[in-house]
Amino acid sequence: MPAPEASGIALKATETAIDWAAIHRRLDVLGITCCQFERVTNGWRVVCLLPDNLAGRHQRVEAQGTSQAEAVRLALSQAEQSAGRKN
């Protein structure tokens, strides 16, 4: 019997493991009020709302990656840069 990989059944290990506890800690530290994950044609899109200095206002942070892990990493990096510019 051929190996599962030979018949195209096995999963490819292209997705990096995501440490969701660490992600949630970073979201909390940044004060992110909303975070949406969306599967798109060529990967994943992550949209987060980052509180602005003006009461009741938010800044939209959006990133797209070929994997969910990449999209989350990019979105958090952008949010951290934006938060750093505001302080």
C-alpha positions in Angstrom: 0.0 0.0 0.0 1.5 3.4 -0.9 2.1 6.1 1.7 -0.7 8.6 2.2 1.5 11.4 0.8 1.9 9.5 -2.5 -1.9 9.6 -3.1 -2.2 13.2 -2.0 -4.1 12.5 1.2 -1.7 13.7 3.9 -1.9 17.2 5.2 0.9 19.6 4.4 2.7 21.2 7.3 2.6 24.7 5.9 0.6 26.3 8.7 2.6 27.4 11.7 1.2 26.7 15.1 -0.4 29.7 16.7 0.0 30.3 20.5 -3.5 31.7 21.0 -2.8 32.5 24.7 0.0 34.8 23.6 -2.1 36.3 20.9 -4.9 37.1 23.4 -2.4 38.7 25.8 -1.1 40.9 23.0 -4.6 41.9 22.0 -5.4 42.7 25.6 -2.3 44.8 26.1 -3.1 46.8 23.0 -6.7 47.3 24.1 -8.1 45.8 20.9 -11.8 45.9 21.0 -12.7 43.7 18.1 -10.8 41.2 16.0 -12.1 39.4 12.9 -10.5 36.5 11.1 -11.6 35.8 7.5 -10.5 33.1 5.1 -9.9 34.6 1.7 -9.0 33.2 -1.7 -5.3 33.3 -1.2 -5.0 33.0 2.6 -6.3 34.8 5.6 -7.3 38.4 6.4 -7.3 39.8 10.0 -9.1 43.0 10.9 -8.7 44.6 14.3 -10.1 47.8 15.9 -7.5 49.6 18.0 -8.8 52.4 20.3 -7.8 55.9 19.3 -6.9 58.8 21.6 -10.3 60.3 20.9 -13.1 58.9 23.0 -15.3 56.4 21.1 -13.0 56.4 18.0 -11.1 53.4 16.7 -8.3 52.8 14.2 -8.8 49.9 11.8 -5.8 47.6 11.4 -5.9 45.1 8.6 -3.4 42.5 7.4 -3.5 39.6 5.0 -1.2 36.6 4.8 -1.0 33.2 3.2 -1.6 31.5 6.5 -3.6 32.5 9.5 -0.5 32.7 11.6 1.2 35.1 9.2 -2.0 37.3 9.0 -2.2 37.5 12.8 1.5 38.3 13.2 1.3 41.1 10.6 -1.9 42.6 12.1 -0.5 42.6 15.6 2.8 44.1 14.4 0.9 46.9 12.6 -1.3 47.5 15.7 1.8 47.7 18.0 3.4 50.2 15.6 0.3 52.3 15.6 -0.1 52.2 19.3 3.5 53.2 19.7 3.0 56.3 17.6 0.0 57.4 19.7 1.9 57.3 23.0 
